[in-house]
Amino acid sequence: MSKIYIILLIILVVVLFVSFNGRQAKTTTGTAAPYKKISAQEAMNLMQSGQTLTIVDVRTPAEFAAGHIQGSLNVPNETIGSSAPSALPDLDATILVYCRSGARSAQAAKKLLAIGYTNVLDFGGIINWPYEVVR
């Protein structure tokens, strides 16, 4: 008789565990905004639209100092962890992200979305930026 209770208890624990994990995965996946890649032209159009934007350069401070897009903030990709960077307090702000070639900007954009930012747009690398930069 006790073997039956142990087996039923094990089955109950497994069912609850599977049920909880399924719900947890849906919640985590369902809340992140989608990753969006845009062109340099689309980014420039947004910058010229008068819309409030935050432009984020995710390169190193030395790369940023060598030349960056006017008005951008330097938030290195390596410093973006599991919580919102202090330089980016508004999770609902429209954030345009770039780096040197596009690899780090894609990583940073995805990390920001995972943290809870809702409107992050990756426009790739400054090497493909045909417009003026600040030196």
Phi and psi in radians as a Rosetta constraint file:
Dihedral C 1 N 2 CA 2 C 2 CIRCULARHARMONIC -1.201 0.35
Dihedral N 2 CA 2 C 2 N 3 CIRCULARHARMONIC -0.506 0.35
Dihedral C 2 N 3 CA 3 C 3 CIRCULARHARMONIC -1.132 0.35
Dihedral N 3 CA 3 C 3 N 4 CIRCULARHARMONIC -0.651 0.35
Dihedral C 3 N 4 CA 4 C 4 CIRCULARHARMONIC -1.129 0.35
Dihedral N 4 CA 4 C 4 N 5 CIRCULARHARMONIC -0.758 0.35
Dihedral C 4 N 5 CA 5 C 5 CIRCULARHARMONIC -1.112 0.35
Dihedral N 5 CA 5 C 5 N 6 CIRCULARHARMONIC -0.709 0.35
Dihedral C 5 N 6 CA 6 C 6 CIRCULARHARMONIC -1.127 0.35
Dihedral N 6 CA 6 C 6 N 7 CIRCULARHARMONIC -0.761 0.35
Dihedral C 6 N 7 CA 7 C 7 CIRCULARHARMONIC -1.116 0.35
Dihedral N 7 CA 7 C 7 N 8 CIRCULARHARMONIC -0.777 0.35
Dihedral C 7 N 8 CA 8 C 8 CIRCULARHARMONIC -1.096 0.35
Dihedral N 8 CA 8 C 8 N 9 CIRCULARHARMONIC -0.704 0.35
Dihedral C 8 N 9 CA 9 C 9 CIRCULARHARMONIC -1.115 0.35
Dihedral N 9 CA 9 C 9 N 10 CIRCULARHARMONIC -0.744 0.35
Dihedral C 9 N 10 CA 10 C 10 CIRCULARHARMONIC -1.095 0.35
Dihedral N 10 CA 10 C 10 N 11 CIRCULARHARMONIC -0.765 0.35
Dihedral C 10 N 11 CA 11 C 11 CIRCULARHARMONIC -1.076 0.35
Dihedral N 11 CA 11 C 11 N 12 CIRCULARHARMONIC -0.765 0.35
Dihedral C 11 N 12 CA 12 C 12 CIRCULARHARMONIC -1.064 0.35
Dihedral N 12 CA 12 C 12 N 13 CIRCULARHARMONIC -0.783 0.35
Dihedral C 12 N 13 CA 13 C 13 CIRCULARHARMONIC -1.090 0.35
Dihedral N 13 CA 13 C 13 N 14 CIRCULARHARMONIC -0.763 0.35
Dihedral C 13 N 14 CA 14 C 14 CIRCULARHARMONIC -1.097 0.35
Dihedral N 14 CA 14 C 14 N 15 CIRCULARHARMONIC -0.781 0.35
Dihedral C 14 N 15 CA 15 C 15 CIRCULARHARMONIC -1.082 0.35
Dihedral N 15 CA 15 C 15 N 16 CIRCULARHARMONIC -0.797 0.35
Dihedral C 15 N 16 CA 16 C 16 CIRCULARHARMONIC -1.110 0.35
Dihedral N 16 CA 16 C 16 N 17 CIRCULARHARMONIC -0.722 0.35
Dihedral C 16 N 17 CA 17 C 17 CIRCULARHARMONIC -1.081 0.35
Dihedral N 17 CA 17 C 17 N 18 CIRCULARHARMONIC -0.840 0.35
Dihedral C 17 N 18 CA 18 C 18 CIRCULARHARMONIC -1.105 0.35
Dihedral N 18 CA 18 C 18 N 19 CIRCULARHARMONIC -0.739 0.35
Dihedral C 18 N 19 CA 19 C 19 CIRCULARHARMONIC -1.102 0.35
Dihedral N 19 CA 19 C 19 N 20 CIRCULARHARMONIC -0.795 0.35
Dihedral C 19 N 20 CA 20 C 20 CIRCULARHARMONIC -1.118 0.35
Dihedral N 20 CA 20 C 20 N 21 CIRCULARHARMONIC -0.789 0.35
Dihedral C 20 N 21 CA 21 C 21 CIRCULARHARMONIC -1.104 0.35
Dihedral N 21 CA 21 C 21 N 22 CIRCULARHARMONIC -0.666 0.35
Dihedral C 21 N 22 CA 22 C 22 CIRCULARHARMONIC -1.102 0.35
Dihedral N 22 CA 22 C 22 N 23 CIRCULARHARMONIC -0.750 0.35
Dihedral C 22 N 23 CA 23 C 23 CIRCULARHARMONIC -1.166 0.35
Dihedral N 23 CA 23 C 23 N 24 CIRCULARHARMONIC -0.713 0.35
Dihedral C 23 N 24 CA 24 C 24 CIRCULARHARMONIC -1.070 0.35
Dihedral N 24 CA 24 C 24 N 25 CIRCULARHARMONIC -0.778 0.35
Dihedral C 24 N 25 CA 25 C 25 CIRCULARHARMONIC -1.118 0.35
Dihedral N 25 CA 25 C 25 N 26 CIRCULARHARMONIC -0.730 0.35
Dihedral C 25 N 26 CA 26 C 26 CIRCULARHARMONIC -1.117 0.35
Dihedral N 26 CA 26 C 26 N 27 CIRCULARHARMONIC -0.723 0.35
Dihedral C 26 N 27 CA 27 C 27 CIRCULARHARMONIC -1.115 0.35
Dihedral N 27 CA 27 C 27 N 28 CIRCULARHARMONIC -0.816 0.35
Dihedral C 27 N 28 CA 28 C 28 CIRCULARHARMONIC -1.139 0.35
Dihedral N 28 CA 28 C 28 N 29 CIRCULARHARMONIC -0.816 0.35
Dihedral C 28 N 29 CA 29 C 29 CIRCULARHARMONIC -1.223 0.35
Dihedral N 29 CA 29 C 29 N 30 CIRCULARHARMONIC -0.673 0.35
Dihedral C 29 N 30 CA 30 C 30 CIRCULARHARMONIC -1.251 0.35
Dihedral N 30 CA 30 C 30 N 31 CIRCULARHARMONIC -0.313 0.35
Dihedral C 30 N 31 CA 31 C 31 CIRCULARHARMONIC -1.627 0.35
Dihedral N 31 CA 31 C 31 N 32 CIRCULARHARMONIC -0.387 0.35
Dihedral C 31 N 32 CA 32 C 32 CIRCULARHARMONIC -1.296 0.35
Dihedral N 32 CA 32 C 32 N 33 CIRCULARHARMONIC 2.341 0.35
Dihedral C 32 N 33 CA 33 C 33 CIRCULARHARMONIC -1.205 0.35
Dihedral N 33 CA 33 C 33 N 34 CIRCULARHARMONIC 2.695 0.35
Dihedral C 33 N 34 CA 34 C 34 CIRCULARHARMONIC -1.278 0.35
Dihedral N 34 CA 34 C 34 N 35 CIRCULARHARMONIC 2.601 0.35
Dihedral C 34 N 35 CA 35 C 35 CIRCULARHARMONIC -1.257 0.35
Dihedral N 35 CA 35 C 35 N 36 CIRCULARHARMONIC 2.354 0.35
Dihedral C 35 N 36 CA 36 C 36 CIRCULARHARMONIC -2.282 0.35
Dihedral N 36 CA 36 C 36 N 37 CIRCULARHARMONIC 2.256 0.35
Dihedral C 36 N 37 CA 37 C 37 CIRCULARHARMONIC -1.888 0.35
Dihedral N 37 CA 37 C 37 N 38 CIRCULARHARMONIC 2.286 0.35
Dihedral C 37 N 38 CA 38 C 38 CIRCULARHARMONIC -2.206 0.35
Dihedral N 38 CA 38 C 38 N 39 CIRCULARHARMONIC 2.899 0.35
Dihedral C 38 N 39 CA 39 C 39 CIRCULARHARMONIC -1.474 0.35
Dihedral N 39 CA 39 C 39 N 40 CIRCULARHARMONIC 2.913 0.35
Dihedral C 39 N 40 CA 40 C 40 CIRCULARHARMONIC -1.063 0.35
Dihedral N 40 CA 40 C 40 N 41 CIRCULARHARMONIC -0.679 0.35
Dihedral C 40 N 41 CA 41 C 41 CIRCULARHARMONIC -1.099 0.35
Dihedral N 41 CA 41 C 41 N 42 CIRCULARHARMONIC -0.757 0.35
Dihedral C 41 N 42 CA 42 C 42 CIRCULARHARMONIC -1.122 0.35
Dihedral N 42 CA 42 C 42 N 43 CIRCULARHARMONIC -0.688 0.35
Dihedral C 42 N 43 CA 43 C 43 CIRCULARHARMONIC -1.101 0.35
Dihedral N 43 CA 43 C 43 N 44 CIRCULARHARMONIC -0.784 0.35
Dihedral C 43 N 44 CA 44 C 44 CIRCULARHARMONIC -1.094 0.35
Dihedral N 44 CA 44 C 44 N 45 CIRCULARHARMONIC -0.713 0.35
Dihedral C 44 N 45 CA 45 C 45 CIRCULARHARMONIC -1.040 0.35
Dihedral N 45 CA 45 C 45 N 46 CIRCULARHARMONIC -0.728 0.35
Dihedral C 45 N 46 CA 46 C 46 CIRCULARHARMONIC -1.132 0.35
Dihedral N 46 CA 46 C 46 N 47 CIRCULARHARMONIC -0.725 0.35
Dihedral C 46 N 47 CA 47 C 47 CIRCULARHARMONIC -1.105 0.35
Dihedral N 47 CA 47 C 47 N 48 CIRCULARHARMONIC -0.607 0.35
Dihedral C 47 N 48 CA 48 C 48 CIRCULARHARMONIC -1.507 0.35
Dihedral N 48 CA 48 C 48 N 49 CIRCULARHARMONIC -0.125 0.35
Dihedral C 48 N 49 CA 49 C 49 CIRCULARHARMONIC -1.307 0.35
Dihedral N 49 CA 49 C 49 N 50 CIRCULARHARMONIC -0.286 0.35
Dihedral C 49 N 50 CA 50 C 50 CIRCULARHARMONIC 1.549 0.35
Dihedral N 50 CA 50 C 50 N 51 CIRCULARHARMONIC -0.096 0.35
Dihedral C 50 N 51 CA 51 C 51 CIRCULARHARMONIC -1.148 0.35
Dihedral N 51 CA 51 C 51 N 52 CIRCULARHARMONIC 2.536 0.35
Dihedral C 51 N 52 CA 52 C 52 CIRCULARHARMONIC -1.262 0.35
Dihedral N 52 CA 52 C 52 N 53 CIRCULARHARMONIC 2.118 0.35
Dihedral C 52 N 53 CA 53 C 53 CIRCULARHARMONIC -2.327 0.35
Dihedral N 53 CA 53 C 53 N 54 CIRCULARHARMONIC 2.735 0.35
Dihedral C 53 N 54 CA 54 C 54 CIRCULARHARMONIC -2.094 0.35
Dihedral N 54 CA 54 C 54 N 55 CIRCULARHARMONIC 2.070 0.35
Dihedral C 54 N 55 CA 55 C 55 CIRCULARHARMONIC -1.719 0.35
Dihedral N 55 CA 55 C 55 N 56 CIRCULARHARMONIC 2.178 0.35
Dihedral C 55 N 56 CA 56 C 56 CIRCULARHARMONIC -2.115 0.35
Dihedral N 56 CA 56 C 56 N 57 CIRCULARHARMONIC 2.141 0.35
Dihedral C 56 N 57 CA 57 C 57 CIRCULARHARMONIC -1.688 0.35
Dihedral N 57 CA 57 C 57 N 58 CIRCULARHARMONIC 2.062 0.35
Dihedral C 57 N 58 CA 58 C 58 CIRCULARHARMONIC -1.745 0.35
Dihedral N 58 CA 58 C 58 N 59 CIRCULARHARMONIC 0.306 0.35
Dihedral C 58 N 59 CA 59 C 59 CIRCULARHARMONIC -1.404 0.35
Dihedral N 59 CA 59 C 59 N 60 CIRCULARHARMONIC 3.101 0.35
Dihedral C 59 N 60 CA 60 C 60 CIRCULARHARMONIC -1.212 0.35
Dihedral N 60 CA 60 C 60 N 61 CIRCULARHARMONIC 2.791 0.35
Dihedral C 60 N 61 CA 61 C 61 CIRCULARHARMONIC -0.992 0.35
Dihedral N 61 CA 61 C 61 N 62 CIRCULARHARMONIC -0.635 0.35
Dihedral C 61 N 62 CA 62 C 62 CIRCULARHARMONIC -1.153 0.35
Dihedral N 62 CA 62 C 62 N 63 CIRCULARHARMONIC -0.739 0.35
Dihedral C 62 N 63 CA 63 C 63 CIRCULARHARMONIC -1.120 0.35
Dihedral N 63 CA 63 C 63 N 64 CIRCULARHARMONIC -0.725 0.35
Dihedral C 63 N 64 CA 64 C 64 CIRCULARHARMONIC -1.048 0.35
Dihedral N 64 CA 64 C 64 N 65 CIRCULARHARMONIC -0.786 0.35
Dihedral C 64 N 65 CA 65 C 65 CIRCULARHARMONIC -1.116 0.35
Dihedral N 65 CA 65 C 65 N 66 CIRCULARHARMONIC -0.510 0.35
Dihedral C 65 N 66 CA 66 C 66 CIRCULARHARMONIC -1.269 0.35
Dihedral N 66 CA 66 C 66 N 67 CIRCULARHARMONIC -0.324 0.35
Dihedral C 66 N 67 CA 67 C 67 CIRCULARHARMONIC 2.763 0.35
Dihedral N 67 CA 67 C 67 N 68 CIRCULARHARMONIC 2.263 0.35
Dihedral C 67 N 68 CA 68 C 68 CIRCULARHARMONIC -2.580 0.35
Dihedral N 68 CA 68 C 68 N 69 CIRCULARHARMONIC 2.953 0.35
Dihedral C 68 N 69 CA 69 C 69 CIRCULARHARMONIC -1.347 0.35
Dihedral N 69 CA 69 C 69 N 70 CIRCULARHARMONIC 2.359 0.35
Dihedral C 69 N 70 CA 70 C 70 CIRCULARHARMONIC -0.863 0.35
Dihedral N 70 CA 70 C 70 N 71 CIRCULARHARMONIC 2.260 0.35
Dihedral C 70 N 71 CA 71 C 71 CIRCULARHARMONIC 1.437 0.35
Dihedral N 71 CA 71 C 71 N 72 CIRCULARHARMONIC 0.043 0.35
Dihedral C 71 N 72 CA 72 C 72 CIRCULARHARMONIC -1.409 0.35
Dihedral N 72 CA 72 C 72 N 73 CIRCULARHARMONIC 2.658 0.35
Dihedral C 72 N 73 CA 73 C 73 CIRCULARHARMONIC -1.733 0.35
Dihedral N 73 CA 73 C 73 N 74 CIRCULARHARMONIC 2.537 0.35
Dihedral C 73 N 74 CA 74 C 74 CIRCULARHARMONIC -1.714 0.35
Dihedral N 74 CA 74 C 74 N 75 CIRCULARHARMONIC 1.916 0.35
Dihedral C 74 N 75 CA 75 C 75 CIRCULARHARMONIC -2.230 0.35
Dihedral N 75 CA 75 C 75 N 76 CIRCULARHARMONIC 1.555 0.35
Dihedral C 75 N 76 CA 76 C 76 CIRCULARHARMONIC -0.947 0.35
Dihedral N 76 CA 76 C 76 N 77 CIRCULARHARMONIC 2.417 0.35
Dihedral C 76 N 77 CA 77 C 77 CIRCULARHARMONIC -0.887 0.35
Dihedral N 77 CA 77 C 77 N 78 CIRCULARHARMONIC -0.705 0.35
Dihedral C 77 N 78 CA 78 C 78 CIRCULARHARMONIC -1.136 0.35
Dihedral N 78 CA 78 C 78 N 79 CIRCULARHARMONIC -0.345 0.35
Dihedral C 78 N 79 CA 79 C 79 CIRCULARHARMONIC -1.586 0.35
Dihedral N 79 CA 79 C 79 N 80 CIRCULARHARMONIC -0.142 0.35
Dihedral C 79 N 80 CA 80 C 80 CIRCULARHARMONIC -1.477 0.35
Dihedral N 80 CA 80 C 80 N 81 CIRCULARHARMONIC 2.013 0.35
Dihedral C 80 N 81 CA 81 C 81 CIRCULARHARMONIC -1.996 0.35
Dihedral N 81 CA 81 C 81 N 82 CIRCULARHARMONIC -2.290 0.35
Dihedral C 81 N 82 CA 82 C 82 CIRCULARHARMONIC -1.737 0.35
Dihedral N 82 CA 82 C 82 N 83 CIRCULARHARMONIC 0.043 0.35
Dihedral C 82 N 83 CA 83 C 83 CIRCULARHARMONIC -2.279 0.35
Dihedral N 83 CA 83 C 83 N 84 CIRCULARHARMONIC 2.811 0.35
Dihedral C 83 N 84 CA 84 C 84 CIRCULARHARMONIC -1.097 0.35
Dihedral N 84 CA 84 C 84 N 85 CIRCULARHARMONIC 2.280 0.35
Dihedral C 84 N 85 CA 85 C 85 CIRCULARHARMONIC -1.101 0.35
Dihedral N 85 CA 85 C 85 N 86 CIRCULARHARMONIC 2.490 0.35
Dihedral C 85 N 86 CA 86 C 86 CIRCULARHARMONIC -1.077 0.35
Dihedral N 86 CA 86 C 86 N 87 CIRCULARHARMONIC -0.475 0.35
Dihedral C 86 N 87 CA 87 C 87 CIRCULARHARMONIC -1.276 0.35
Dihedral N 87 CA 87 C 87 N 88 CIRCULARHARMONIC -0.207 0.35
Dihedral C 87 N 88 CA 88 C 88 CIRCULARHARMONIC -2.217 0.35
Dihedral N 88 CA 88 C 88 N 89 CIRCULARHARMONIC 1.256 0.35
Dihedral C 88 N 89 CA 89 C 89 CIRCULARHARMONIC -1.293 0.35
Dihedral N 89 CA 89 C 89 N 90 CIRCULARHARMONIC -0.417 0.35
Dihedral C 89 N 90 CA 90 C 90 CIRCULARHARMONIC -1.660 0.35
Dihedral N 90 CA 90 C 90 N 91 CIRCULARHARMONIC 1.892 0.35
Dihedral C 90 N 91 CA 91 C 91 CIRCULARHARMONIC -1.174 0.35
Dihedral N 91 CA 91 C 91 N 92 CIRCULARHARMONIC -0.333 0.35
Dihedral C 91 N 92 CA 92 C 92 CIRCULARHARMONIC -1.764 0.35
Dihedral N 92 CA 92 C 92 N 93 CIRCULARHARMONIC 0.072 0.35
Dihedral C 92 N 93 CA 93 C 93 CIRCULARHARMONIC -1.170 0.35
Dihedral N 93 CA 93 C 93 N 94 CIRCULARHARMONIC 2.649 0.35
Dihedral C 93 N 94 CA 94 C 94 CIRCULARHARMONIC -1.428 0.35
Dihedral N 94 CA 94 C 94 N 95 CIRCULARHARMONIC 2.054 0.35
Dihedral C 94 N 95 CA 95 C 95 CIRCULARHARMONIC -2.044 0.35
Dihedral N 95 CA 95 C 95 N 96 CIRCULARHARMONIC 2.169 0.35
Dihedral C 95 N 96 CA 96 C 96 CIRCULARHARMONIC -1.790 0.35
Dihedral N 96 CA 96 C 96 N 97 CIRCULARHARMONIC 2.161 0.35
Dihedral C 96 N 97 CA 97 C 97 CIRCULARHARMONIC -1.989 0.35
Dihedral N 97 CA 97 C 97 N 98 CIRCULARHARMONIC 2.389 0.35
Dihedral C 97 N 98 CA 98 C 98 CIRCULARHARMONIC -2.527 0.35
Dihedral N 98 CA 98 C 98 N 99 CIRCULARHARMONIC 2.874 0.35
Dihedral C 98 N 99 CA 99 C 99 CIRCULARHARMONIC -2.475 0.35
Dihedral N 99 CA 99 C 99 N 100 CIRCULARHARMONIC -2.504 0.35
Dihedral C 99 N 100 CA 100 C 100 CIRCULARHARMONIC -1.496 0.35
Dihedral N 100 CA 100 C 100 N 101 CIRCULARHARMONIC -0.930 0.35
Dihedral C 100 N 101 CA 101 C 101 CIRCULARHARMONIC -2.085 0.35
Dihedral N 101 CA 101 C 101 N 102 CIRCULARHARMONIC -0.245 0.35
Dihedral C 101 N 102 CA 102 C 102 CIRCULARHARMONIC 2.073 0.35
Dihedral N 102 CA 102 C 102 N 103 CIRCULARHARMONIC -0.289 0.35
Dihedral C 102 N 103 CA 103 C 103 CIRCULARHARMONIC -1.240 0.35
Dihedral N 103 CA 103 C 103 N 104 CIRCULARHARMONIC -0.893 0.35
Dihedral C 103 N 104 CA 104 C 104 CIRCULARHARMONIC -1.189 0.35
Dihedral N 104 CA 104 C 104 N 105 CIRCULARHARMONIC -0.583 0.35
Dihedral C 104 N 105 CA 105 C 105 CIRCULARHARMONIC -1.150 0.35
Dihedral N 105 CA 105 C 105 N 106 CIRCULARHARMONIC -0.653 0.35
Dihedral C 105 N 106 CA 106 C 106 CIRCULARHARMONIC -1.127 0.35
Dihedral N 106 CA 106 C 106 N 107 CIRCULARHARMONIC -0.770 0.35
Dihedral C 106 N 107 CA 107 C 107 CIRCULARHARMONIC -1.070 0.35
Dihedral N 107 CA 107 C 107 N 108 CIRCULARHARMONIC -0.836 0.35
Dihedral C 107 N 108 CA 108 C 108 CIRCULARHARMONIC -1.121 0.35
Dihedral N 108 CA 108 C 108 N 109 CIRCULARHARMONIC -0.748 0.35
Dihedral C 108 N 109 CA 109 C 109 CIRCULARHARMONIC -1.049 0.35
Dihedral N 109 CA 109 C 109 N 110 CIRCULARHARMONIC -0.766 0.35
Dihedral C 109 N 110 CA 110 C 110 CIRCULARHARMONIC -1.161 0.35
Dihedral N 110 CA 110 C 110 N 111 CIRCULARHARMONIC -0.643 0.35
Dihedral C 110 N 111 CA 111 C 111 CIRCULARHARMONIC -1.163 0.35
Dihedral N 111 CA 111 C 111 N 112 CIRCULARHARMONIC -0.741 0.35
Dihedral C 111 N 112 CA 112 C 112 CIRCULARHARMONIC -1.094 0.35
Dihedral N 112 CA 112 C 112 N 113 CIRCULARHARMONIC -0.728 0.35
Dihedral C 112 N 113 CA 113 C 113 CIRCULARHARMONIC -1.093 0.35
Dihedral N 113 CA 113 C 113 N 114 CIRCULARHARMONIC -0.704 0.35
Dihedral C 113 N 114 CA 114 C 114 CIRCULARHARMONIC -1.150 0.35
Dihedral N 114 CA 114 C 114 N 115 CIRCULARHARMONIC -0.557 0.35
Dihedral C 114 N 115 CA 115 C 115 CIRCULARHARMONIC -1.215 0.35
Dihedral N 115 CA 115 C 115 N 116 CIRCULARHARMONIC -0.535 0.35
Dihedral C 115 N 116 CA 116 C 116 CIRCULARHARMONIC 2.305 0.35
Dihedral N 116 CA 116 C 116 N 117 CIRCULARHARMONIC 0.052 0.35
Dihedral C 116 N 117 CA 117 C 117 CIRCULARHARMONIC -1.157 0.35
Dihedral N 117 CA 117 C 117 N 118 CIRCULARHARMONIC 2.526 0.35
Dihedral C 117 N 118 CA 118 C 118 CIRCULARHARMONIC -1.867 0.35
Dihedral N 118 CA 118 C 118 N 119 CIRCULARHARMONIC -0.283 0.35
Dihedral C 118 N 119 CA 119 C 119 CIRCULARHARMONIC -2.465 0.35
Dihedral N 119 CA 119 C 119 N 120 CIRCULARHARMONIC 1.294 0.35
Dihedral C 119 N 120 CA 120 C 120 CIRCULARHARMONIC -1.909 0.35
Dihedral N 120 CA 120 C 120 N 121 CIRCULARHARMONIC 2.239 0.35
Dihedral C 120 N 121 CA 121 C 121 CIRCULARHARMONIC -2.132 0.35
Dihedral N 121 CA 121 C 121 N 122 CIRCULARHARMONIC 2.188 0.35
Dihedral C 121 N 122 CA 122 C 122 CIRCULARHARMONIC -1.674 0.35
Dihedral N 122 CA 122 C 122 N 123 CIRCULARHARMONIC 2.106 0.35
Dihedral C 122 N 123 CA 123 C 123 CIRCULARHARMONIC -1.977 0.35
Dihedral N 123 CA 123 C 123 N 124 CIRCULARHARMONIC 0.405 0.35
Dihedral C 123 N 124 CA 124 C 124 CIRCULARHARMONIC 1.442 0.35
Dihedral N 124 CA 124 C 124 N 125 CIRCULARHARMONIC -2.436 0.35
Dihedral C 124 N 125 CA 125 C 125 CIRCULARHARMONIC -1.894 0.35
Dihedral N 125 CA 125 C 125 N 126 CIRCULARHARMONIC 2.633 0.35
Dihedral C 125 N 126 CA 126 C 126 CIRCULARHARMONIC -1.181 0.35
Dihedral N 126 CA 126 C 126 N 127 CIRCULARHARMONIC -0.363 0.35
Dihedral C 126 N 127 CA 127 C 127 CIRCULARHARMONIC -1.164 0.35
Dihedral N 127 CA 127 C 127 N 128 CIRCULARHARMONIC -0.332 0.35
Dihedral C 127 N 128 CA 128 C 128 CIRCULARHARMONIC -1.837 0.35
Dihedral N 128 CA 128 C 128 N 129 CIRCULARHARMONIC 0.213 0.35
Dihedral C 128 N 129 CA 129 C 129 CIRCULARHARMONIC -1.535 0.35
Dihedral N 129 CA 129 C 129 N 130 CIRCULARHARMONIC 1.891 0.35
Dihedral C 129 N 130 CA 130 C 130 CIRCULARHARMONIC -1.469 0.35
Dihedral N 130 CA 130 C 130 N 131 CIRCULARHARMONIC 0.116 0.35
Dihedral C 130 N 131 CA 131 C 131 CIRCULARHARMONIC -1.864 0.35
Dihedral N 131 CA 131 C 131 N 132 CIRCULARHARMONIC -3.130 0.35
Dihedral C 131 N 132 CA 132 C 132 CIRCULARHARMONIC -1.154 0.35
Dihedral N 132 CA 132 C 132 N 133 CIRCULARHARMONIC 2.558 0.35
Dihedral C 132 N 133 CA 133 C 133 CIRCULARHARMONIC -2.210 0.35
Dihedral N 133 CA 133 C 133 N 134 CIRCULARHARMONIC 2.711 0.35
Dihedral C 133 N 134 CA 134 C 134 CIRCULARHARMONIC -1.575 0.35
Dihedral N 134 CA 134 C 134 N 135 CIRCULARHARMONIC 2.266 0.35
